[in-house]
Amino acid sequence: MTNSNRIRPIHSGQDYAAALTRVEVLMGAERTRDEDDELDVLATLVEVYEDQHFPMDAPDPIEAIRFRAQQFDMTESDPALIFGN
C-alpha cells in the first residue's frame, strides 16, 4: 500500500467516498495479502461509518416476508406452503 492509500479513519463524507472508491478498486482486482488486509480494514471502517450516519431500523417481520415473497412473484397464500398455516 502506498502512502497516498494509507488507511485512516473516516471523518467526513469526502473520506467516506474515498474509502468506497478504494474498496471498489480492491474488490475488482486480484489482490496481494496486504491488499486483502487493507480491504478488510476499509470494509470495517465503512461499516462503522454507515452504522453511525445511515442507521437502519430492523424491518417489520411481516413486511419482510411480503417483500421477499414479492421478489419471487409469490401470491399472498404461497408463503403458507412454506411456513404452514
C-alpha positions in Angstrom: 0.0 0.0 0.0 1.4 3.4 -1.0 1.5 6.3 1.4 -1.3 8.0 -0.6 -3.5 5.0 0.1 -2.8 4.7 3.7 -5.8 3.7 5.9 -7.2 6.4 8.0 -10.4 7.0 10.0 -13.5 8.1 8.1 -14.4 11.6 9.5 -16.4 13.1 6.6 -18.5 12.4 3.6 -15.4 13.0 1.5 -13.4 10.4 3.5 -16.3 8.0 3.1 -16.5 8.5 -0.7 -12.7 8.0 -0.9 -12.9 4.8 1.1 -15.8 3.4 -1.0 -13.8 4.2 -4.2 -10.8 2.3 -2.8 -12.9 -0.6 -1.7 -14.4 -0.8 -5.2 -10.9 -0.8 -6.8 -9.7 -3.5 -4.4 -12.8 -5.7 -5.0 -12.3 -5.5 -8.7 -8.7 -6.6 -8.8 -6.5 -9.6 -7.9 -5.2 -8.6 -4.5 -2.0 -9.2 -2.6 -2.2 -10.3 1.0 -1.5 -6.7 2.1 -4.4 -5.5 -0.2 -6.7 -8.2 1.3 -5.9 -6.8 4.8 -6.4 -3.2 3.5 -9.8 -4.3 2.1 -10.8 -5.9 5.4 -9.9 -2.9 7.4 -11.6 -0.4 5.0 -14.8 -2.5 4.9 -14.9 -2.4 8.7 -14.4 1.4 8.8 -17.1 1.9 6.1 -19.5 -0.3 8.0 -18.9 1.7 11.2 -19.4 5.0 9.4 -22.6 3.8 7.8 -24.0 2.5 11.0 -23.3 5.9 12.6 -24.5 8.1 9.8 -27.1 5.9 8.0 -28.8 3.8 10.7 -31.4 1.4 9.5 -34.2 0.0 11.7 -34.9 -3.7 11.5 -37.8 -4.4 9.2 -41.2 -5.5 10.4 -41.1 -9.3 10.1 -44.4 -9.5 8.2 -43.3 -6.7 5.8 -40.0 -8.5 5.3 -41.8 -11.7 4.3 -44.2 -9.8 2.0 -41.2 -8.1 0.4 -39.3 -11.4 -0.2 -42.4 -13.1 -1.5 -42.9 -10.2 -3.9 -39.3 -10.7 -5.2 -40.2 -14.3 -6.1 -43.6 -13.3 -7.7 -45.4 -15.3 -5.0 -49.1 -14.7 -4.1 -50.1 -13.9 -0.6 -51.0 -17.5 0.0 -47.8 -19.0 -1.3 -45.7 -18.4 1.9 -48.2 -20.6 3.7 -47.0 -23.5 1.6 -43.5 -22.9 3.0 -44.4 -22.0 6.6 -47.6 -23.7 7.1 -50.8 -22.2 8.4 
